[in-house]
Amino acid sequence: MYEDLFYERLTTLRTQKGVSARDMSLSLGQSESYINKIENK
């Protein structure tokens, strides 16, 4: 349950800030698809 809330909150905050999932992933030093994989669980 808490994981679902985290995924939703991450997506909401990221889109409100206008940051793409790819850009966020790369800024964290991860692969391009890292955030997409988290958000789509």
C-alpha positions in Angstrom: 0.0 0.0 0.0 2.7 2.5 0.9 4.6 1.6 -2.2 1.6 2.6 -4.3 1.4 5.9 -2.6 5.1 6.5 -3.2 4.8 5.7 -6.9 1.9 8.0 -7.3 3.5 10.8 -5.3 6.8 10.5 -7.3 4.9 10.8 -10.6 2.9 13.7 -9.4 5.8 15.7 -8.0 8.0 15.0 -11.1 5.3 16.1 -13.6 4.4 19.2 -11.5 8.1 20.2 -11.7 8.1 19.5 -15.5 10.9 17.0 -15.2 10.9 14.0 -17.6 11.4 10.5 -16.2 14.5 10.2 -18.3 16.0 13.4 -17.0 15.3 12.5 -13.4 16.8 9.1 -13.9 20.0 10.5 -15.4 20.3 13.2 -12.7 20.2 10.4 -10.1 23.1 8.6 -11.9 20.8 5.8 -13.0 19.8 4.3 -16.4 17.4 6.2 -18.6 14.5 3.9 -17.7 15.1 3.8 -13.9 12.2 6.1 -12.9 9.8 4.6 -15.5 10.4 1.2 -13.9 9.7 2.6 -10.5 6.5 4.4 -11.5 5.1 1.5 -13.5 5.3 -1.1 -10.7 
